[in-house]
Amino acid sequence: MNQERETVLSGMRPTGRLHLGNLLGALDNWVKMQDQYRCFFPVVDWHALTTGYEDTAELRENIYQMVVDWLSAGLDPKKCVIFRQSHVKEHAELHLLLSMITPLAWLERVPTYKEQLRELQGREIATYGFLGYPVLMAADILVYKATKVPVGEDQLPHLELTREIVRRFNYLYKPVFPEPQALLNRVTLLPGLDGRKMSKSYGNQIDLSATPEEVKAKVESMITDPARIKKSDPGHPDVCAVFQYRKIFMPRTIGETEEACRGAKVGCVQCKRELAKALVDFLAPITERRRQVEAQPGLVEDVLRDGAARAREVASQTLAEVRDVMGI
Ligand code: TRP
C-alpha cells in the first residue's frame, strides 16, 4: 500500500444484505476510492450494539452477508482493508481515552442522539454506550489518522464532533491527529419501490442479491402514476417511481420514455418490463462476482482476518503515540 496516498475510512453497520440504495448511495463510491486512496472499511459491529444490544442472534450472519455484498459490489481486499471493528481492539482503547476528554454537553447536543432517542422509543437506548456512539466513530477514524471520510449527510454532525475532539486532543497533549474531512457521497437518491426512501424496514428495496425473477416481481409491484388507469390515459412521469428508476438506469432513452408516457403510447406494464431487464443487466456483474465469492468457502473469514491484521499494524502505532503523549 502506498503511504503517499491520503487515508480514507468509512464504516457500515452490519445490517445484513444490502440493497440498490446502499450501492448507489455509498458502496459504489467506496469501490472507486479503493484505487485512489489508502482505504479502511470496517464493519462496525460495536456500533450495531449501541442500539441493538438486546437481540444479537443475527449479528454474525448479518456481518457475513454484508461482506459478501461488499465483495460482490467490487471491493477488493487487495486494494483496501476490510475488517470487523471488534477484531481491532485499538478502536476500543482509543474510544476510552477520547471519552476522557469529551465533554458530556458535546454529546448531548448531537442531533442524531436526540432524534434517535425519540424515534426508537420503546427500546431502552438511553445508555452510556449509545451516548458515546460518536466518540466510537471518532476513534474509528482517528486510529488510522484518516483525513477523508465518505459519509452521507446524516453523518455530518458526527464528523464535526470528531474534528472538535481532534482539536481538543491536539491542544491538551501534542498534535497527533489530523482533522478529518467529510467526503459527501455523490448522491444518486434512489427512491424505494413505493416512492418513499429505500429502506429494508419499509420492505421497498431491491437487494443486490436479488435473482432476476425477484427483480421482475419487485418491479411489477412498483407504484406508477395513480391517475393512469388505462393504457390510453396520459401518464405523469414526475409522480411515477418507475420513471425515477429509468432516469438512473436507462438515462439514454429517457426523453422518449417521457414522451411515450405522456402521450399514452406505452403502457406501464411494458415500461416496467423494460426497466426490469435494465436492472437485471445492471446487477449481472455483481451476481457473477457473488457466485465466485460463494464458491470459495472461508473466503469472508480469511478477508476479515487478514484485514484485521493489516488494520492493527497501523492502529497499534497510533495507540503507542497516543499513550505516550497522554502519559499512560
Ligand atoms: N455512523 C455511521 C453510519 O451510521 C457508521 C460509522 C461508524 C462510520 N464509524 C464510522 C462512518 C466511521 C464513517 C466513519 O452510517
py3Dmol code that shows the C-alpha trace and the ligand (Angstrom):
import py3Dmol

protein = """\
ATOM      1  CA  MET A   1       0.000   0.000   0.000  1.00  0.00           C
ATOM      2  CA  ASN A   2       1.319   3.367  -0.992  1.00  0.00           C
ATOM      3  CA  GLN A   3       1.982   5.562   2.052  1.00  0.00           C
ATOM      4  CA  GLU A   4       1.790   8.745  -0.014  1.00  0.00           C
ATOM      5  CA  ARG A   5      -1.903   8.408  -0.647  1.00  0.00           C
ATOM      6  CA  GLU A   6      -4.395  10.037   1.658  1.00  0.00           C
ATOM      7  CA  THR A   7      -6.144   7.750   4.096  1.00  0.00           C
ATOM      8  CA  VAL A   8      -9.875   7.127   3.788  1.00  0.00           C
ATOM      9  CA  LEU A   9     -12.022   5.430   6.390  1.00  0.00           C
ATOM     10  CA  SER A  10     -15.684   4.626   6.294  1.00  0.00           C
ATOM     11  CA  GLY A  11     -17.792   2.055   8.070  1.00  0.00           C
ATOM     12  CA  MET A  12     -21.188   0.452   7.823  1.00  0.00           C
ATOM     13  CA  ARG A  13     -23.283  -1.085  10.493  1.00  0.00           C
ATOM     14  CA  PRO A  14     -23.907  -4.771   9.796  1.00  0.00           C
ATOM     15  CA  THR A  15     -27.483  -4.659   8.577  1.00  0.00           C
ATOM     16  CA  GLY A  16     -27.273  -7.848   6.518  1.00  0.00           C
ATOM     17  CA  ARG A  17     -27.990  -7.887   2.821  1.00  0.00           C
ATOM     18  CA  LEU A  18     -27.533  -4.534   1.119  1.00  0.00           C
ATOM     19  CA  HIS A  19     -29.853  -3.023  -1.454  1.00  0.00           C
ATOM     20  CA  LEU A  20     -29.509  -0.898  -4.566  1.00  0.00           C
ATOM     21  CA  GLY A  21     -29.852   2.271  -2.494  1.00  0.00           C
ATOM     22  CA  ASN A  22     -26.814   1.288  -0.414  1.00  0.00           C
ATOM     23  CA  LEU A  23     -24.892   0.617  -3.609  1.00  0.00           C
ATOM     24  CA  LEU A  24     -25.620   3.944  -5.275  1.00  0.00           C
ATOM     25  CA  GLY A  25     -25.501   5.907  -2.013  1.00  0.00           C
ATOM     26  CA  ALA A  26     -22.221   4.586  -0.651  1.00  0.00           C
ATOM     27  CA  LEU A  27     -20.705   1.343  -1.831  1.00  0.00           C
ATOM     28  CA  ASP A  28     -20.109   2.409  -5.433  1.00  0.00           C
ATOM     29  CA  ASN A  29     -18.118   5.355  -4.080  1.00  0.00           C
ATOM     30  CA  TRP A  30     -16.001   3.098  -1.930  1.00  0.00           C
ATOM     31  CA  VAL A  31     -15.248   0.885  -4.923  1.00  0.00           C
ATOM     32  CA  LYS A  32     -13.976   3.911  -6.826  1.00  0.00           C
ATOM     33  CA  MET A  33     -11.957   5.187  -3.897  1.00  0.00           C
ATOM     34  CA  GLN A  34     -10.006   1.979  -3.359  1.00  0.00           C
ATOM     35  CA  ASP A  35      -7.952   2.815  -6.457  1.00  0.00           C
ATOM     36  CA  GLN A  36      -7.092   6.346  -5.383  1.00  0.00           C
ATOM     37  CA  TYR A  37      -6.674   6.216  -1.616  1.00  0.00           C
ATOM     38  CA  ARG A  38      -5.414   4.037   1.172  1.00  0.00           C
ATOM     39  CA  CYS A  39      -8.792   2.775   2.346  1.00  0.00           C
ATOM     40  CA  PHE A  40     -10.024   1.187   5.560  1.00  0.00           C
ATOM     41  CA  PHE A  41     -13.563  -0.197   5.554  1.00  0.00           C
ATOM     42  CA  PRO A  42     -14.674  -1.697   8.861  1.00  0.00           C
ATOM     43  CA  VAL A  43     -17.945  -3.459   9.545  1.00  0.00           C
ATOM     44  CA  VAL A  44     -18.788  -1.535  12.702  1.00  0.00           C
ATOM     45  CA  ASP A  45     -20.250  -4.295  14.830  1.00  0.00           C
ATOM     46  CA  TRP A  46     -19.784  -2.436  18.124  1.00  0.00           C
ATOM     47  CA  HIS A  47     -21.847   0.390  16.698  1.00  0.00           C
ATOM     48  CA  ALA A  48     -24.583  -2.130  15.938  1.00  0.00           C
ATOM     49  CA  LEU A  49     -24.668  -2.960  19.654  1.00  0.00           C
ATOM     50  CA  THR A  50     -25.336   0.646  20.657  1.00  0.00           C
ATOM     51  CA  THR A  51     -28.934   0.324  19.509  1.00  0.00           C
ATOM     52  CA  GLY A  52     -29.298  -3.430  19.002  1.00  0.00           C
ATOM     53  CA  TYR A  53     -27.736  -4.939  22.113  1.00  0.00           C
ATOM     54  CA  GLU A  54     -30.794  -6.943  23.119  1.00  0.00           C
ATOM     55  CA  ASP A  55     -31.050  -9.314  20.219  1.00  0.00           C
ATOM     56  CA  THR A  56     -27.694 -10.256  18.766  1.00  0.00           C
ATOM     57  CA  ALA A  57     -28.699 -13.630  17.335  1.00  0.00           C
ATOM     58  CA  GLU A  58     -28.329 -12.446  13.737  1.00  0.00           C
ATOM     59  CA  LEU A  59     -25.261 -10.292  14.123  1.00  0.00           C
ATOM     60  CA  ARG A  60     -22.741 -12.800  12.757  1.00  0.00           C
ATOM     61  CA  GLU A  61     -24.931 -13.732   9.813  1.00  0.00           C
ATOM     62  CA  ASN A  62     -25.561 -10.053   9.041  1.00  0.00           C
ATOM     63  CA  ILE A  63     -21.829  -9.327   9.036  1.00  0.00           C
ATOM     64  CA  TYR A  64     -21.224 -12.252   6.713  1.00  0.00           C
ATOM     65  CA  GLN A  65     -23.968 -11.239   4.275  1.00  0.00           C
ATOM     66  CA  MET A  66     -22.814  -7.650   4.191  1.00  0.00           C
ATOM     67  CA  VAL A  67     -19.201  -8.558   3.464  1.00  0.00           C
ATOM     68  CA  VAL A  68     -20.366 -10.886   0.676  1.00  0.00           C
ATOM     69  CA  ASP A  69     -22.231  -7.898  -0.754  1.00  0.00           C
ATOM     70  CA  TRP A  70     -19.152  -5.672  -0.428  1.00  0.00           C
ATOM     71  CA  LEU A  71     -17.028  -8.166  -2.344  1.00  0.00           C
ATOM     72  CA  SER A  72     -19.752  -8.726  -4.935  1.00  0.00           C
ATOM     73  CA  ALA A  73     -20.019  -4.993  -5.494  1.00  0.00           C
ATOM     74  CA  GLY A  74     -16.320  -4.899  -6.309  1.00  0.00           C
ATOM     75  CA  LEU A  75     -14.470  -4.042  -3.100  1.00  0.00           C
ATOM     76  CA  ASP A  76     -11.156  -5.809  -3.498  1.00  0.00           C
ATOM     77  CA  PRO A  77      -9.275  -6.888  -0.354  1.00  0.00           C
ATOM     78  CA  LYS A  78      -6.033  -6.460  -2.284  1.00  0.00           C
ATOM     79  CA  LYS A  79      -6.787  -2.780  -2.747  1.00  0.00           C
ATOM     80  CA  CYS A  80      -8.441  -1.889   0.554  1.00  0.00           C
ATOM     81  CA  VAL A  81      -8.568  -3.108   4.136  1.00  0.00           C
ATOM     82  CA  ILE A  82     -11.835  -4.853   5.014  1.00  0.00           C
ATOM     83  CA  PHE A  83     -12.278  -5.904   8.633  1.00  0.00           C
ATOM     84  CA  ARG A  84     -14.501  -6.107  11.674  1.00  0.00           C
ATOM     85  CA  GLN A  85     -14.219  -3.230  14.121  1.00  0.00           C
ATOM     86  CA  SER A  86     -14.360  -5.611  17.095  1.00  0.00           C
ATOM     87  CA  HIS A  87     -11.330  -7.510  15.773  1.00  0.00           C
ATOM     88  CA  VAL A  88      -9.127  -4.460  16.260  1.00  0.00           C
ATOM     89  CA  LYS A  89      -9.197  -3.676  19.985  1.00  0.00           C
ATOM     90  CA  GLU A  90      -7.318  -0.431  19.469  1.00  0.00           C
ATOM     91  CA  HIS A  91     -10.644   1.152  18.441  1.00  0.00           C
ATOM     92  CA  ALA A  92     -11.951   0.414  21.932  1.00  0.00           C
ATOM     93  CA  GLU A  93      -8.872   1.724  23.705  1.00  0.00           C
ATOM     94  CA  LEU A  94      -8.884   4.940  21.736  1.00  0.00           C
ATOM     95  CA  HIS A  95     -12.619   5.294  22.367  1.00  0.00           C
ATOM     96  CA  LEU A  96     -11.937   5.028  26.094  1.00  0.00           C
ATOM     97  CA  LEU A  97      -9.124   7.567  26.017  1.00  0.00           C
ATOM     98  CA  LEU A  98     -11.094  10.030  23.882  1.00  0.00           C
ATOM     99  CA  SER A  99     -14.082   9.652  26.199  1.00  0.00           C
ATOM    100  CA  MET A 100     -11.953  11.151  28.979  1.00  0.00           C
ATOM    101  CA  ILE A 101     -11.612  14.446  27.144  1.00  0.00           C
ATOM    102  CA  THR A 102     -15.048  14.669  25.518  1.00  0.00           C
ATOM    103  CA  PRO A 103     -17.448  16.938  27.421  1.00  0.00           C
ATOM    104  CA  LEU A 104     -20.865  15.447  28.060  1.00  0.00           C
ATOM    105  CA  ALA A 105     -22.532  18.560  26.666  1.00  0.00           C
ATOM    106  CA  TRP A 106     -20.938  17.975  23.237  1.00  0.00           C
ATOM    107  CA  LEU A 107     -22.521  14.531  23.069  1.00  0.00           C
ATOM    108  CA  GLU A 108     -25.914  15.575  24.359  1.00  0.00           C
ATOM    109  CA  ARG A 109     -26.299  18.163  21.655  1.00  0.00           C
ATOM    110  CA  VAL A 110     -25.559  15.841  18.711  1.00  0.00           C
ATOM    111  CA  PRO A 111     -28.817  15.978  16.708  1.00  0.00           C
ATOM    112  CA  THR A 112     -28.853  12.256  15.878  1.00  0.00           C
ATOM    113  CA  TYR A 113     -28.720  11.469  19.586  1.00  0.00           C
ATOM    114  CA  LYS A 114     -31.869  13.387  20.407  1.00  0.00           C
ATOM    115  CA  GLU A 115     -33.673  12.217  17.266  1.00  0.00           C
ATOM    116  CA  GLN A 116     -32.919   8.568  17.811  1.00  0.00           C
ATOM    117  CA  LEU A 117     -33.942   8.719  21.452  1.00  0.00           C
ATOM    118  CA  ARG A 118     -37.302   9.941  20.238  1.00  0.00           C
ATOM    119  CA  GLU A 119     -37.609   7.615  17.257  1.00  0.00           C
ATOM    120  CA  LEU A 120     -36.506   4.412  18.891  1.00  0.00           C
ATOM    121  CA  GLN A 121     -38.893   4.790  21.794  1.00  0.00           C
ATOM    122  CA  GLY A 122     -39.837   1.529  23.371  1.00  0.00           C
ATOM    123  CA  ARG A 123     -36.257   0.335  23.093  1.00  0.00           C
ATOM    124  CA  GLU A 124     -34.099   1.362  26.016  1.00  0.00           C
ATOM    125  CA  ILE A 125     -31.290   3.196  24.267  1.00  0.00           C
ATOM    126  CA  ALA A 126     -30.688   5.943  26.792  1.00  0.00           C
ATOM    127  CA  THR A 127     -27.473   4.097  27.568  1.00  0.00           C
ATOM    128  CA  TYR A 128     -23.899   5.111  28.187  1.00  0.00           C
ATOM    129  CA  GLY A 129     -22.839   3.247  25.022  1.00  0.00           C
ATOM    130  CA  PHE A 130     -25.364   4.969  22.808  1.00  0.00           C
ATOM    131  CA  LEU A 131     -24.430   8.427  24.054  1.00  0.00           C
ATOM    132  CA  GLY A 132     -20.828   7.558  23.203  1.00  0.00           C
ATOM    133  CA  TYR A 133     -21.664   6.468  19.634  1.00  0.00           C
ATOM    134  CA  PRO A 134     -19.928   9.484  18.049  1.00  0.00           C
ATOM    135  CA  VAL A 135     -16.836   9.035  20.229  1.00  0.00           C
ATOM    136  CA  LEU A 136     -16.537   5.467  18.989  1.00  0.00           C
ATOM    137  CA  MET A 137     -16.920   6.754  15.451  1.00  0.00           C
ATOM    138  CA  ALA A 138     -14.188   9.337  16.097  1.00  0.00           C
ATOM    139  CA  ALA A 139     -11.948   6.528  17.343  1.00  0.00           C
ATOM    140  CA  ASP A 140     -12.614   4.506  14.154  1.00  0.00           C
ATOM    141  CA  ILE A 141     -11.434   7.413  12.051  1.00  0.00           C
ATOM    142  CA  LEU A 142      -8.563   8.686  14.165  1.00  0.00           C
ATOM    143  CA  VAL A 143      -6.945   5.354  14.926  1.00  0.00           C
ATOM    144  CA  TYR A 144      -5.848   5.368  11.253  1.00  0.00           C
ATOM    145  CA  LYS A 145      -5.366   9.138  11.130  1.00  0.00           C
ATOM    146  CA  ALA A 146      -7.805   9.158   8.232  1.00  0.00           C
ATOM    147  CA  THR A 147      -8.208  12.536   6.542  1.00  0.00           C
ATOM    148  CA  LYS A 148     -11.148  11.712   4.277  1.00  0.00           C
ATOM    149  CA  VAL A 149     -14.386  10.167   5.462  1.00  0.00           C
ATOM    150  CA  PRO A 150     -17.035   9.341   2.859  1.00  0.00           C
ATOM    151  CA  VAL A 151     -20.431   9.586   4.525  1.00  0.00           C
ATOM    152  CA  GLY A 152     -23.998  10.611   3.924  1.00  0.00           C
ATOM    153  CA  GLU A 153     -25.274  13.964   5.019  1.00  0.00           C
ATOM    154  CA  ASP A 154     -26.830  12.500   8.171  1.00  0.00           C
ATOM    155  CA  GLN A 155     -23.319  11.804   9.493  1.00  0.00           C
ATOM    156  CA  LEU A 156     -22.001  15.361   9.226  1.00  0.00           C
ATOM    157  CA  PRO A 157     -22.658  16.234  12.885  1.00  0.00           C
ATOM    158  CA  HIS A 158     -20.590  13.197  13.889  1.00  0.00           C
ATOM    159  CA  LEU A 159     -17.742  14.339  11.691  1.00  0.00           C
ATOM    160  CA  GLU A 160     -17.899  17.822  13.192  1.00  0.00           C
ATOM    161  CA  LEU A 161     -17.696  16.326  16.661  1.00  0.00           C
ATOM    162  CA  THR A 162     -14.694  14.243  15.583  1.00  0.00           C
ATOM    163  CA  ARG A 163     -12.961  17.420  14.491  1.00  0.00           C
ATOM    164  CA  GLU A 164     -13.710  19.090  17.816  1.00  0.00           C
ATOM    165  CA  ILE A 165     -12.280  16.121  19.671  1.00  0.00           C
ATOM    166  CA  VAL A 166      -9.153  16.303  17.491  1.00  0.00           C
ATOM    167  CA  ARG A 167      -8.648  19.987  18.290  1.00  0.00           C
ATOM    168  CA  ARG A 168      -9.075  19.362  21.988  1.00  0.00           C
ATOM    169  CA  PHE A 169      -6.728  16.396  21.996  1.00  0.00           C
ATOM    170  CA  ASN A 170      -4.047  18.153  19.968  1.00  0.00           C
ATOM    171  CA  TYR A 171      -4.305  21.210  22.224  1.00  0.00           C
ATOM    172  CA  LEU A 172      -4.207  19.258  25.506  1.00  0.00           C
ATOM    173  CA  TYR A 173      -1.327  16.932  24.563  1.00  0.00           C
ATOM    174  CA  LYS A 174       0.517  17.055  21.249  1.00  0.00           C
ATOM    175  CA  PRO A 175      -0.675  17.437  17.677  1.00  0.00           C
ATOM    176  CA  VAL A 176      -1.130  13.751  16.934  1.00  0.00           C
ATOM    177  CA  PHE A 177      -4.273  13.768  14.801  1.00  0.00           C
ATOM    178  CA  PRO A 178      -5.151  15.450  11.502  1.00  0.00           C
ATOM    179  CA  GLU A 179      -8.652  16.940  11.268  1.00  0.00           C
ATOM    180  CA  PRO A 180     -10.641  14.600   9.037  1.00  0.00           C
ATOM    181  CA  GLN A 181     -12.899  15.903   6.300  1.00  0.00           C
ATOM    182  CA  ALA A 182     -16.225  14.527   5.225  1.00  0.00           C
ATOM    183  CA  LEU A 183     -16.467  13.481   1.594  1.00  0.00           C
ATOM    184  CA  LEU A 184     -20.139  13.765   0.852  1.00  0.00           C
ATOM    185  CA  ASN A 185     -21.234  10.742  -1.118  1.00  0.00           C
ATOM    186  CA  ARG A 186     -22.209  11.608  -4.653  1.00  0.00           C
ATOM    187  CA  VAL A 187     -25.879  11.231  -4.036  1.00  0.00           C
ATOM    188  CA  THR A 188     -27.895   9.284  -6.503  1.00  0.00           C
ATOM    189  CA  LEU A 189     -31.020   9.271  -4.433  1.00  0.00           C
ATOM    190  CA  LEU A 190     -32.782   6.095  -5.327  1.00  0.00           C
ATOM    191  CA  PRO A 191     -36.336   6.025  -4.027  1.00  0.00           C
ATOM    192  CA  GLY A 192     -37.895   2.810  -2.768  1.00  0.00           C
ATOM    193  CA  LEU A 193     -40.294   0.853  -4.958  1.00  0.00           C
ATOM    194  CA  ASP A 194     -43.199   2.782  -3.435  1.00  0.00           C
ATOM    195  CA  GLY A 195     -41.578   6.200  -3.843  1.00  0.00           C
ATOM    196  CA  ARG A 196     -40.581   6.510  -0.179  1.00  0.00           C
ATOM    197  CA  LYS A 197     -36.930   6.318   0.908  1.00  0.00           C
ATOM    198  CA  MET A 198     -35.497   2.894   0.076  1.00  0.00           C
ATOM    199  CA  SER A 199     -35.201   1.014   3.323  1.00  0.00           C
ATOM    200  CA  LYS A 200     -35.333  -2.544   4.489  1.00  0.00           C
ATOM    201  CA  SER A 201     -37.700  -1.569   7.261  1.00  0.00           C
ATOM    202  CA  TYR A 202     -40.265  -0.492   4.648  1.00  0.00           C
ATOM    203  CA  GLY A 203     -39.679  -3.615   2.555  1.00  0.00           C
ATOM    204  CA  ASN A 204     -39.489  -1.413  -0.551  1.00  0.00           C
ATOM    205  CA  GLN A 205     -35.958  -2.343  -1.588  1.00  0.00           C
ATOM    206  CA  ILE A 206     -34.241  -4.355  -4.295  1.00  0.00           C
ATOM    207  CA  ASP A 207     -31.418  -6.374  -2.774  1.00  0.00           C
ATOM    208  CA  LEU A 208     -28.069  -6.630  -4.523  1.00  0.00           C
ATOM    209  CA  SER A 209     -28.512 -10.381  -4.192  1.00  0.00           C
ATOM    210  CA  ALA A 210     -31.951 -10.410  -5.850  1.00  0.00           C
ATOM    211  CA  THR A 211     -32.402 -13.028  -8.579  1.00  0.00           C
ATOM    212  CA  PRO A 212     -33.738 -11.938 -11.999  1.00  0.00           C
ATOM    213  CA  GLU A 213     -37.137 -13.392 -11.026  1.00  0.00           C
ATOM    214  CA  GLU A 214     -37.160 -11.388  -7.791  1.00  0.00           C
ATOM    215  CA  VAL A 215     -36.190  -8.220  -9.647  1.00  0.00           C
ATOM    216  CA  LYS A 216     -39.068  -8.738 -12.096  1.00  0.00           C
ATOM    217  CA  ALA A 217     -41.564  -9.363  -9.303  1.00  0.00           C
ATOM    218  CA  LYS A 218     -40.351  -6.305  -7.390  1.00  0.00           C
ATOM    219  CA  VAL A 219     -40.569  -4.059 -10.429  1.00  0.00           C
ATOM    220  CA  GLU A 220     -44.067  -5.314 -11.199  1.00  0.00           C
ATOM    221  CA  SER A 221     -45.095  -4.229  -7.716  1.00  0.00           C
ATOM    222  CA  MET A 222     -43.842  -0.663  -8.246  1.00  0.00           C
ATOM    223  CA  ILE A 223     -46.218   2.248  -7.882  1.00  0.00           C
ATOM    224  CA  THR A 224     -46.841   4.155 -11.112  1.00  0.00           C
ATOM    225  CA  ASP A 225     -48.975   7.223 -11.769  1.00  0.00           C
ATOM    226  CA  PRO A 226     -52.177   6.537  -9.804  1.00  0.00           C
ATOM    227  CA  ALA A 227     -54.180   8.720 -12.221  1.00  0.00           C
ATOM    228  CA  ARG A 228     -53.286   6.458 -15.129  1.00  0.00           C
ATOM    229  CA  ILE A 229     -55.784   3.641 -15.005  1.00  0.00           C
ATOM    230  CA  LYS A 230     -55.954   2.576 -18.628  1.00  0.00           C
ATOM    231  CA  LYS A 231     -53.104   2.498 -21.089  1.00  0.00           C
ATOM    232  CA  SER A 232     -54.900   5.194 -23.116  1.00  0.00           C
ATOM    233  CA  ASP A 233     -54.775   7.659 -20.164  1.00  0.00           C
ATOM    234  CA  PRO A 234     -51.858  10.099 -20.448  1.00  0.00           C
ATOM    235  CA  GLY A 235     -49.238   9.463 -17.747  1.00  0.00           C
ATOM    236  CA  HIS A 236     -47.390  11.817 -15.365  1.00  0.00           C
ATOM    237  CA  PRO A 237     -43.778  10.649 -15.207  1.00  0.00           C
ATOM    238  CA  ASP A 238     -42.876  13.052 -12.400  1.00  0.00           C
ATOM    239  CA  VAL A 239     -45.049  11.137  -9.900  1.00  0.00           C
ATOM    240  CA  CYS A 240     -44.042   7.684 -11.145  1.00  0.00           C
ATOM    241  CA  ALA A 241     -41.404   5.628  -9.304  1.00  0.00           C
ATOM    242  CA  VAL A 242     -40.693   3.594 -12.440  1.00  0.00           C
ATOM    243  CA  PHE A 243     -39.781   6.779 -14.264  1.00  0.00           C
ATOM    244  CA  GLN A 244     -37.404   7.823 -11.455  1.00  0.00           C
ATOM    245  CA  TYR A 245     -35.663   4.483 -11.810  1.00  0.00           C
ATOM    246  CA  ARG A 246     -35.477   4.767 -15.585  1.00  0.00           C
ATOM    247  CA  LYS A 247     -33.778   8.149 -15.203  1.00  0.00           C
ATOM    248  CA  ILE A 248     -30.997   6.436 -13.271  1.00  0.00           C
ATOM    249  CA  PHE A 249     -30.742   3.084 -15.025  1.00  0.00           C
ATOM    250  CA  MET A 250     -31.891   3.919 -18.585  1.00  0.00           C
ATOM    251  CA  PRO A 251     -30.779   7.542 -18.999  1.00  0.00           C
ATOM    252  CA  ARG A 252     -30.127   7.357 -22.742  1.00  0.00           C
ATOM    253  CA  THR A 253     -33.736   6.776 -23.703  1.00  0.00           C
ATOM    254  CA  ILE A 254     -35.317   8.920 -21.023  1.00  0.00           C
ATOM    255  CA  GLY A 255     -36.606  11.579 -23.442  1.00  0.00           C
ATOM    256  CA  GLU A 256     -38.505   9.039 -25.499  1.00  0.00           C
ATOM    257  CA  THR A 257     -39.782   7.341 -22.351  1.00  0.00           C
ATOM    258  CA  GLU A 258     -41.218  10.573 -21.078  1.00  0.00           C
ATOM    259  CA  GLU A 259     -42.897  11.323 -24.392  1.00  0.00           C
ATOM    260  CA  ALA A 260     -44.350   7.834 -24.706  1.00  0.00           C
ATOM    261  CA  CYS A 261     -45.757   8.047 -21.178  1.00  0.00           C
ATOM    262  CA  ARG A 262     -47.280  11.495 -21.508  1.00  0.00           C
ATOM    263  CA  GLY A 263     -48.651  10.622 -24.944  1.00  0.00           C
ATOM    264  CA  ALA A 264     -50.162   7.356 -23.651  1.00  0.00           C
ATOM    265  CA  LYS A 265     -48.207   5.474 -26.278  1.00  0.00           C
ATOM    266  CA  VAL A 266     -46.583   2.898 -23.997  1.00  0.00           C
ATOM    267  CA  GLY A 267     -48.322   1.211 -21.085  1.00  0.00           C
ATOM    268  CA  CYS A 268     -46.981   0.762 -17.576  1.00  0.00           C
ATOM    269  CA  VAL A 269     -46.658  -2.996 -17.953  1.00  0.00           C
ATOM    270  CA  GLN A 270     -44.278  -2.695 -20.885  1.00  0.00           C
ATOM    271  CA  CYS A 271     -42.429   0.190 -19.284  1.00  0.00           C
ATOM    272  CA  LYS A 272     -41.846  -1.924 -16.179  1.00  0.00           C
ATOM    273  CA  ARG A 273     -40.751  -4.918 -18.221  1.00  0.00           C
ATOM    274  CA  GLU A 274     -38.040  -2.829 -19.869  1.00  0.00           C
ATOM    275  CA  LEU A 275     -36.906  -1.449 -16.527  1.00  0.00           C
ATOM    276  CA  ALA A 276     -36.718  -4.935 -15.006  1.00  0.00           C
ATOM    277  CA  LYS A 277     -34.467  -6.009 -17.869  1.00  0.00           C
ATOM    278  CA  ALA A 278     -32.197  -2.984 -17.369  1.00  0.00           C
ATOM    279  CA  LEU A 279     -31.926  -3.710 -13.640  1.00  0.00           C
ATOM    280  CA  VAL A 280     -31.151  -7.380 -14.218  1.00  0.00           C
ATOM    281  CA  ASP A 281     -28.397  -6.352 -16.662  1.00  0.00           C
ATOM    282  CA  PHE A 282     -27.103  -3.806 -14.166  1.00  0.00           C
ATOM    283  CA  LEU A 283     -26.918  -6.420 -11.415  1.00  0.00           C
ATOM    284  CA  ALA A 284     -25.399  -9.126 -13.636  1.00  0.00           C
ATOM    285  CA  PRO A 285     -21.710  -8.398 -12.893  1.00  0.00           C
ATOM    286  CA  ILE A 286     -22.493  -8.212  -9.164  1.00  0.00           C
ATOM    287  CA  THR A 287     -24.354 -11.525  -9.348  1.00  0.00           C
ATOM    288  CA  GLU A 288     -21.439 -13.070 -11.207  1.00  0.00           C
ATOM    289  CA  ARG A 289     -18.921 -11.907  -8.578  1.00  0.00           C
ATOM    290  CA  ARG A 290     -21.222 -13.187  -5.833  1.00  0.00           C
ATOM    291  CA  ARG A 291     -21.165 -16.607  -7.487  1.00  0.00           C
ATOM    292  CA  GLN A 292     -17.364 -16.564  -7.351  1.00  0.00           C
ATOM    293  CA  VAL A 293     -17.308 -15.369  -3.739  1.00  0.00           C
ATOM    294  CA  GLU A 294     -19.760 -18.028  -2.639  1.00  0.00           C
ATOM    295  CA  ALA A 295     -17.790 -20.710  -4.450  1.00  0.00           C
ATOM    296  CA  GLN A 296     -14.869 -20.093  -2.070  1.00  0.00           C
ATOM    297  CA  PRO A 297     -15.813 -21.314   1.375  1.00  0.00           C
ATOM    298  CA  GLY A 298     -13.947 -19.478   4.126  1.00  0.00           C
ATOM    299  CA  LEU A 299     -13.172 -16.503   1.894  1.00  0.00           C
ATOM    300  CA  VAL A 300     -15.063 -13.962   4.001  1.00  0.00           C
ATOM    301  CA  GLU A 301     -13.400 -15.187   7.198  1.00  0.00           C
ATOM    302  CA  ASP A 302      -9.976 -15.003   5.528  1.00  0.00           C
ATOM    303  CA  VAL A 303     -10.602 -11.500   4.228  1.00  0.00           C
ATOM    304  CA  LEU A 304     -11.698 -10.305   7.673  1.00  0.00           C
ATOM    305  CA  ARG A 305      -8.794 -11.954   9.477  1.00  0.00           C
ATOM    306  CA  ASP A 306      -6.209 -10.616   7.076  1.00  0.00           C
ATOM    307  CA  GLY A 307      -7.853  -7.168   7.095  1.00  0.00           C
ATOM    308  CA  ALA A 308      -7.797  -7.018  10.896  1.00  0.00           C
ATOM    309  CA  ALA A 309      -4.088  -7.848  10.934  1.00  0.00           C
ATOM    310  CA  ARG A 310      -3.301  -5.080   8.461  1.00  0.00           C
ATOM    311  CA  ALA A 311      -5.524  -2.603  10.297  1.00  0.00           C
ATOM    312  CA  ARG A 312      -3.927  -3.486  13.632  1.00  0.00           C
ATOM    313  CA  GLU A 313      -0.467  -2.694  12.306  1.00  0.00           C
ATOM    314  CA  VAL A 314      -1.476   0.908  11.725  1.00  0.00           C
ATOM    315  CA  ALA A 315      -3.781   1.219  14.737  1.00  0.00           C
ATOM    316  CA  SER A 316      -1.212  -0.063  17.216  1.00  0.00           C
ATOM    317  CA  GLN A 317       1.296   2.559  16.085  1.00  0.00           C
ATOM    318  CA  THR A 318      -1.238   5.327  16.644  1.00  0.00           C
ATOM    319  CA  LEU A 319      -2.081   3.979  20.082  1.00  0.00           C
ATOM    320  CA  ALA A 320       1.584   3.852  21.078  1.00  0.00           C
ATOM    321  CA  GLU A 321       1.838   7.509  20.171  1.00  0.00           C
ATOM    322  CA  VAL A 322      -1.391   8.396  21.976  1.00  0.00           C
ATOM    323  CA  ARG A 323      -0.409   6.622  25.180  1.00  0.00           C
ATOM    324  CA  ASP A 324       2.946   8.329  25.061  1.00  0.00           C
ATOM    325  CA  VAL A 325       1.634  11.879  24.717  1.00  0.00           C
ATOM    326  CA  MET A 326      -1.079  11.222  27.327  1.00  0.00           C
ATOM    327  CA  GLY A 327       1.487   9.913  29.807  1.00  0.00           C
ATOM    328  CA  ILE A 328      -0.122   6.476  30.066  1.00  0.00           C
TER     329      ILE A 328
END
"""
ligand_1 = """\
15
LIG
N -22.235 6.082 11.940
C -22.054 5.575 10.612
C -23.431 5.291 9.997
O -24.365 5.001 10.694
C -21.232 4.308 10.596
C -19.832 4.557 11.058
C -19.240 4.095 12.197
C -18.850 5.312 10.365
N -17.952 4.515 12.267
C -17.678 5.267 11.161
C -18.864 6.028 9.172
C -16.523 5.945 10.780
C -17.696 6.695 8.785
C -16.550 6.653 9.605
O -23.545 5.330 8.804
"""
view = py3Dmol.view(width=600, height=400)
view.addModel(protein, "pdb")
view.setStyle({"model": 0}, {"cartoon": {"style": "trace"}})
view.addModel(ligand_1, "xyz")
view.setStyle({"model": 1}, {"stick": {}})
view.zoomTo()
view.show()
